[in-house]
Amino acid sequence: METEPQHLRKWRLILGGHQQEGTQFELNDADLKVDRTLEALYDSDRSGGLGASSPNVSRWLGDIRTFFPSSVVQVMQQDALKRLNLTQMLFEKEMLENIEPDVHLVATLMTLSRVIPDKTKDTARQVVRKVVDELVKKLAEPTRQAVTGSLSRSVRNTRPRHQEINWGATILKNLKHYQPEYQTIIPESRVGYGRKRSSLKDVILCLDQSGSMGSSVVYSGIFGSVMASIPAIKTKMVVFDTAVADLTEELTDPVELLFGVQLGGGTDINAALTYCQQIVTKPADTVLVLITDLYEGGNVLEMRQRMVELVTAGVQLVVLLALNDDGAPSYDHRNAQFLADLGVPVFACTPDKFPDLMAAALTKQDISLWAAKEDLIVKK
């Protein structure tokens, strides 16, 4: 249980040092530094804030990293960008070198990518690279295991060619034919992965790049790059606002891919789905993941018609209202209800669940049932 001085100290830091705070508690020198750091952000109207000086901001960024854990630092950075309008300061190399990188910062840099000065672009890319590398390290292996595992289980052939033989399964199946005198196994029957095309499934990630979808685009770009490295699936990446861009060629480098995204602008889901229709070559073996809040700025009736046509053709359409950890998203409930009535699963997905989602989609499981079991936000 806290002692009385500890309790007063906490309230003094929470309330700040103005005359009406009421604690009359005197902070030591270390706590005064913490207090001034908090005051610069949360009492900026009284203290003058951080000002428009890049050295002041960089010093403040260094202070909060000294006084607070990383999770709190990221919250304070976001609060600073919003409360003090420090977006312009991201153009300064000194600030970028001191800031604690996270997904939201990457989204902000993506928004500003067209106007960041040349002297700062290399530093901005280093910031994005750090976040991307950390996320790839965390998400790549679960994604590969989930996707390749689901495809391996679904494909078997008893007459495989030599390069298609599943040697582990073949040996287990033929252990009873072991010949002690020759110390070998006679493979009376062979187990293989099948003779299908090098690409067993097609996956299209179709991303809304309007400003509200920033963190979802970051995660989608990383997952797209990971899946593009899996030979058994053919992954395509399409982004859209009022125009449509195919970034499939950029999937080999997620940092370049993210800098190819221009967050902001309007939304034309109909145009994006029309393009996706054109690049579908085998509907029954295609999973189309549409990531959008469903606020359509184009032709709503035509958008819905595209959705009907895709589902009727056999494409497995999954709509994610968000792919992030930011909580319940805002979305167009009427379009979500239309999709639900069409039998298309509509929900928000956290990054840790996405690999299993793709495994379930590739094996044609009931995605709505899967999402409900995972306690994700499902549109009923």
N, C-alpha and C positions, 0 to 999 in steps of 0.2 A: 504493500500500500504506500502511496506517495506521502512524504512528509509535508508539513505546511509550507516550508520554503520552496520545495520542488513544485508544489501545486501553484504557488504564487508566481514563481518563475515562468511556468508554462503559460499562465494567463497573461502575464506581462508581455511575453513574446507574441501571443495571439492578438492581444488588443492593441499593441503598439504603445508608443510613449507619449501620446497626447494627454493633456491635463485631465480629461474625463475618464481615463482608463481605470482609475480607482484602486489599483493594487498598492501604489506607493513603494513598489519593490525596486531595489537598486540592482541593476545587472553588472556582472563583472566585465572585464575588458573583452574577453572572448565572446560573451553573449551580446555585448554591444555591437560587435562586428556583424553577428548574425542578424541582429535587429535592424541595423542600417541596410543590410542586403534585402531583407524583407520589405522594409519601408520604401526603398527605391522602386519596388514593383507594385506593392499593394496600397501604399499611401502616396502614390506619385503626384496626386493633385496638391498634397501638402508639402512634400519634400522637393518637388521639382523633378522627380523621376531620374532617369538615366541621362536625359538630354540627348542631343543629336551627335554626340561625340563617339566615334568608333573606339578610341582607347577606353572611355568610360564603360561602354558596353562589354568590351573584351575583358576588362578587369572584373566587372560584375559576373560575367560568365565563369571566370576562374574562381571567384568567391563562392558561388553556389555549388560548384563541383567540390570545393573544399568542405563546405558546411553540411551538405545534404547527400543522401544516397542517390544513385543513378535514377531510380524511378521518380523521385521527387524533383530532380533536376529537369527531367523531360517535361513534367507538368509545368514547372515554373517557366521554362523556355517557351512553351506554347502560350502561357498566360502573357508573357512579355510581348510576344509577337502580336497578340490580339489587343491587349490593354494599352500598350505604348506605341503601337503602329511601327514596329521595328523591322518590318519586311525589307525596307530599303537597306538596312544594315547588313543583310545577307549578301549584298554586293561587295562587302569588304572582306578581303582575304584574311585579315587578322581575326575577324569575328568567326568566320567559318572554321578557322584552325582551332578555336577555343570551344566551340559549341559541342554539346553532347549529341551525336547523331542518333536519330530514330526514324521510324517509318513516316511519321508526320512531317519531320523536317525534309525527308526525301520528297514527299508529295509537294511541299512548298517550293523546293528547288526545281521540281518538274514544272510547276506553274510558271516559274520565273526564267526557265531555261533559255527562252528567246531573247531575254533582255539582260542577262548576266554579262558584265563586262568581260572582255577577253582575258584580262589579268587575273580574274577570279575563277574562270571556268575550270581550270585544272584542279584547283582546290575543291570546287564544288563536286567534281567527278570523284575526287578522293573520298569526300564525305559520303557520297552515294555508294561508292565501291565498298566502304567499310560496312555500311548497313547491309548491303546486298550479300557480301561474303558471309556475314554472321547468320543471315537468314537462310542462305543456301546450305551452310554447314548444319543448321538445325533441321531443315525441311527436306533436303534432297534424298537422304537415305530412306526415310519413311515413305516418301512418294515412290521411289523406285521399287521398293519391296512390295508395296501395296499394288501397284500397277502391274509389274511383271508377274507377281504371284497370281493375280486374278487371271491374267492371260494364259499362263502356263497351265493352270488347272482346267481351263476351258478347251484346250487343244491337245488331242492325243491322236497318234496314228500307229497302227501295228505294222506298217510296211514303210518305215522311214528310210530316206537316203542316208548315206554315211554321216554327212554333216548335220543331219537333223536328229540323230540318235540322242536320246536322253540316257546317258551312260549310267547314272546312279539308279534310275528306275529299272533299266534293263538288267543290271547286275542283280538287284534285289529279286526281280521276277524269275531269274534263272539260277538262283543259288542251288536249287535241287539238282541241277545238272552239272554240279562241280565234279571234275575228274581228278582224283587225288594223284594218279600216276603221272599226269601231265601238269598238275598244279594250275589248272585253268578251268574256266567255265565255258561250256558249250552254249552259246546264246540261241536256244531253240526259237525264242520269240524276242522280238525287239520292240522297244517302246520309244516313240519319238514325239517331237513337238508338232508334227504335222507338216503338210506340204503347202500350207497357205502362202499367200503373198508375204513378202518381207514386212509389210505393214498389215497387221491383223485388224487394227481398228484405226479410225480417223477421229481426231479430237479437234474441235474448233473452239477456241476461247474468244468470245466476242465481248469486248470491254467498252462500256460507257466511260468516256474520258472527260465528262463534265466535272466541274470543280468539286462537287460533293463526293465524288467517288475516288479521291486521291489515294488513300491508303489501300483501298481494294485493288486499284491498278498496280500498285507496288507489289503486293502479294501475287497478283495474277501474272505479272511479268516474270517473277521468279519461278513460280510453278510451271509456267509455259516453257521457260528455258530448261528446267529439269526434265520435263516430259519430252522435250525435243531431243534429248540425249538418249532416249529409250528407243531402240530400233523397232520394237514390236508395234509401236504406235506412230502415226504420222500426225504431228501437232502443227496447227496453224493458229496464228494470232492476228486478230482483226480488232482495231480500235476505231471509235467513232465519236463525233459530236454532231455537227450538221453535215460533215463530210465523213468519208470512210477511208481508212488507211490500212493496208495489209503490211504488218510488220514481221511476217514469218521469217524473212531473211535475217532479221536482227536477233532471232532467238538464241543464237550461239553466244551472244554477249548481253546479259540482262541489263548492264549499266547503259550501254548504247541504246538498247531497246527502250528503257525508261526515259532517256533523254530524247527519244523520238516521239514520245507522247507529249501532247500539248494540252494540259488540263485547262478546263474552262470552256466557255462558249455554250451553244445550245445542244439539243439532243434530237437526233433523227434515227430512232430505232428501226423504223421501216426501211430506210436506206441500207442500214447495216444488215438486216435480215435478208434483204433482196440480194446483197452481195454474197452473203453466206450461202444462199440457195445456189448461186452460180458455181461455187467451188466445192459443193458436195458431189462426189462421184459415186459413192456407194452408200446410199441412205441407211440401209439396214445395219451397217457397221460404223455409223457415225454418231458421235456424241457431241452435241452443240451446247456449250455452257455459255449462256447469256448473262452477263453480270451488269445489272442496271437497277436503278430505283423505279424504272418503268414510267417515269414522267416523260411522255412523248411530246416533242415539239413539232413533229411532222404529222403525217396523215394517220390518225389512230385507226380508222377502219381498214386501211391498207396494211398497217402493221399487224393487226389481228388476223387478216387474211393470210399474210405470210406465215404466221404462226400455225394456222390451220393446215396450210399446204405442207409445211415441214413435217408436222406430226403425221399427216396422212401418208406422206411418202415413206415413213418409217424411221425418220431421224429421231434419236432420243434427245429431246429438248429438256434442259434443266435451267431454271432461272434462279440466279442468286441475287438477292436484293443487296447484299454486301458480302465481301470476303475480307473480314478484318476482326479485330477484337474490340471495336468501338461501341458495342451494344446494339440495341434495337434501332434499325434504320427508319427514316421517313421514306414512304413509297406511295405510288398511286394504287389505291386499294381497288379501284374499278378494274384496272388492267390485270391486277393480281387475281381478282376473282374470276375474270374471263379465262385466264390461264388455268386456274384450279378447276373450273368447269370443263375445260378441255382435257383435263387429266395430266397437266404439266405441273411438276412439283415446283413450288415457289417458296423460298425460305432464305434466311441469312445463314452464312456458314463461317465458322472461325477457321483460321489457317491450320490449326492442328487437326481438324476434322476433314480437310480437303483431300488428303491422300486416300482415306477410306471412302470418301464420296466418289472419287474417280474409279476406285476398284469396284464399288457397287454398280456404278453406271456402266462400266465396260462389260460386266457380267449380266447386265440387264435385270438387275434386281428392282424391286418396287422402291423408288427413291423417296417417295413421300413417307412410306412406312419406315425406311431407314432413318430419315431425318427426325421423325417423331421419336424413334427409339433413342436417338442421340440427343434428344431434348433441345433440338434446334428450333428456331422460330419458323413455324410452318403456316402458310396461308391456307385456311380451311375454306 
